[in-house]
Amino acid sequence: MPASSTLLRMEVNELFLRDFRNYREQTVSFDSRCNVIFGENAQGKTNLLEAVVYLSCGKSPRARREQELIRFEADRASLRGTVFSRDRTFRMEASLYRGRRRKLTVNGVAAKSAAALNQVYQTVFFCPDDLYLIREGAAARRRFLDTALCQLRPRYALALAEYRRAYEQKTRILRDWEKYPDLLSALPEFNEQMVRCGAAVIQYRARYAVRLAEYAAANHAECSGGRERLEISYQTVSAVEEPMGDAGKIAEQLRAHMSAHGEAERASRLCLSGPHKDDLLVRINGQDARLYSSQGQTRTAALSMKLAERELLKNGSGEYPVLLLDDVLSELDPRRQEFVLNRIAGGQVFITCCEDDRLPKLLGGKVFHVKQGGVA
């Protein structure tokens, strides 16, 4: 159902880029509702969306290293955005360097972490690769969970970051302990950090998965005309009996599981216990979607999950997050295209496509033509 016009929305009003990806220098003013960005492949359409996402969370949905975001001939890149959110205007800025730490600011004040950006505005980025979310390995679904929860719950982002640091330290110890046996003396400390932070990670993920399952099931039923039933369940460490229960109890069970696998971890040189192996099990009509569902069914499930992510972010903040659809519609059949277009009202939307086709007439708003790192 289209959202009520009275609902609040986060809006990116203006974006300035210098030496970001293939943009030398560009300023773009956006429509508060819909922005259709068209042009041939490899011209810079996705780069615009990537910049909007980066200013919301300090991370790229595409690049592994920040140096990849800096134009090839340059030694630094600048991104600035004017954002309206929470009934006020914010100025977001990121400066990226080769060989130096980046600088993030909100209204001219240095941001201590990327979490400060999340507190201003949030984004949901949807690209063709996300249509394969169901068929990919568990890492893709964990990434989906983490991206949503880090925006929705700042404390989750902190717990996850600390868990990952402890996991990396433990992995180094397991890798090198035979050569340097003294490293094992530090293992209990990192095990305990993983237990404590892992319990929080599991608790947040389990609670989010319940709400995700509810919204995604409703979306999937609507898109399939009521013919299919989508079920999503959270899978974590087998010893954890109640993932949504008391954090102390979860930690106790994680500690026992990790202790039981200690010898196997040292032998394999791998961390075998913890929520870094979590997954979401997706079923359609009672069957494991990854194994038995058609391409159309898994695409519908992925669509349903991404749109559910948007609804949950809106419920958490009271405002619709910025929705960015990167060439997704061209990958969908007409029925699924109509489903998506009927669900995106209420918030600011960015849509990229290769042709200036029917979208502007259907959706209104502004149309931008991107060619060779320039916007017209």
Number of C-alpha atoms within 10 A of each C-alpha: 9 10 13 10 10 7 12 18 24 26 25 26 16 17 22 19 21 20 21 28 21 21 21 16 15 15 14 15 14 21 18 18 21 22 23 25 27 24 19 14 13 13 18 22 28 22 19 23 21 22 25 24 22 18 30 25 23 20 17 20 16 11 11 10 9 16 18 14 23 23 17 13 9 14 13 20 24 20 22 22 24 18 21 19 20 16 9 8 15 18 19 23 24 21 17 21 17 14 9 8 10 15 15 23 20 18 12 11 11 13 17 11 14 20 19 18 22 19 17 21 27 28 26 20 20 20 17 16 10 20 22 18 23 27 19 13 12 17 15 17 19 17 13 17 19 18 19 19 22 20 25 22 16 16 16 21 19 17 20 23 14 17 25 17 14 21 19 14 15 23 19 14 24 21 18 15 17 14 9 10 11 12 15 16 10 12 17 12 13 19 23 16 18 30 27 21 23 24 29 26 26 29 18 20 24 21 14 19 16 14 15 23 20 15 18 25 22 15 25 27 17 15 22 17 9 11 10 17 16 23 22 20 14 18 18 19 21 11 16 20 12 14 23 18 15 12 19 13 15 24 21 16 20 26 20 14 19 23 15 12 14 16 11 14 18 19 12 11 18 16 21 17 23 24 23 21 14 17 21 22 16 21 21 21 12 11 14 14 21 19 10 12 18 12 15 14 19 22 23 23 33 22 25 25 25 23 21 22 26 23 17 21 21 21 13 13 18 14 21 29 27 25 25 23 20 21 19 20 19 13 13 17 10 11 10 18 15 13 19 20 14 12 13 20 18 18 23 24 25 22 22 28 22 15 13 16 11 8 18 15 9 9 16 13 17 16 20 18 19 22 16 14 18 18 19 9
